[in-house]
Amino acid sequence: MSAYVEKVTASYTSLNQQPQNKKYVVEEPHDKFFLVHFLFLLFGLLHLMPITFLITANNYWMHKFRNVSMDHHDAEYRAPLQSYFTSGTEVAQAVPTILCTLLATAYGHKFRVRSRIFVSLLVIAACYVLCTVFVKIDVDSWQIGFCALTMVELAVIQAMLALYQVTSLVLLAKFPGNYMKPFLFGEGIAGIFTSSLQIISLAIGGGPETSALIYFCTGTFLILLTLVIFKMVKYMDIYDYYVNLNKEDTKRKTHSFRESMKVAGSIWPCLVIFMTYVATLAATHPAITSLVISENAGKGHVWNDKYFVPVVTFLFSDICSLLGRVFATGFLTKRNGPFFVVLNFVRTAVLVPLVVLCHATPRSHLPVVFNQDWQYIVILACLVFTNGFIQNVTFLSIGKLAPGKEEEALLVLISFAAVATGLSSPLGMLIVRIL
């Protein structure tokens, strides 16, 4: 038993011996140096970073899967592996996401929270080390095999990421609501961090392989840093106060299907809106947006050929998404929920076709309607701003829709999101096919 638990237990014993007409309150410990806040910011960052780092290394994958028979790179032409890689990654993540999220939600409580977080992050770090090793290996003669190996790595990362996501939310639910803010902020800056890193690596030079080394090494460092901070927080009084005083029951029964459906019924607006958001994301960003090129691509301009996709498609979109998260509040209620569900459907029906009709290449069937850069930027801004807004609204509204059952509601939400992610994962590949 930790020192703080012993101290509080002793205080309770002492309080029970005091006169009954007096009230005594055990004072909440302070978060020294905001270390717990920083931990949850890192938790939020790692919720998306392991995948965003791999997807944002777009130039690296385009280099690995290029047509080796061509002497130069043509922005208007992409080899089949280049065209389908981004959307293919979504399909590769689908099954692990569904299985591991549902298993972690149903049976994760049988294993301690700390053990689940440590194991999942260590496996992800090992996969990152493997990705780093392959950066300097020539795969031109076995591109299909390397693509298959990469998909397996992505599947393993996504499986462990699903376990980590569920577990970190369980831990987060034990703390007061104000700790959700650094967590959501960490999620919001994950994309900005990776996009900025990509642009810096391009400005430094050295080619796509050097950029990939920077991504993968930085990702490994952040994962290990999170593990170190998590280990340190274990010995803090505030961690004991919220976690160790409520012992984990690893032998309790799994929530029944009926109980889960009852919780789902209370938060149904969040579920419908979030699943629609997931489907919208799978159909557009980055499966289609990563294929959009500048109107002046191929004319020798550095901005159009080198920086347009990293700055506009990734950095700019991540900033807009973060702004959407900042303006979000938990305003969903059972009364206004249906209205915002319909509004979200309308948003999806309008924005998805607009993105598809931008200057994404290659394409053989659909026309390019919005071929100018400013048009694409406006459409992208509307898409990702509303995406960020919707994502945070659903999480922040859980407390109002399911008071007292926040942990169960978060697990139900992430389970439904996993199923929606798996079912909608082929949308990106389908749209690339019909372009």
Order of alpha helices (4+ residues) and beta strands (2+ residues): alpha-alpha-alpha-alpha-alpha-alpha-alpha-alpha-alpha-alpha-alpha-alpha-alpha-alpha-alpha-alpha
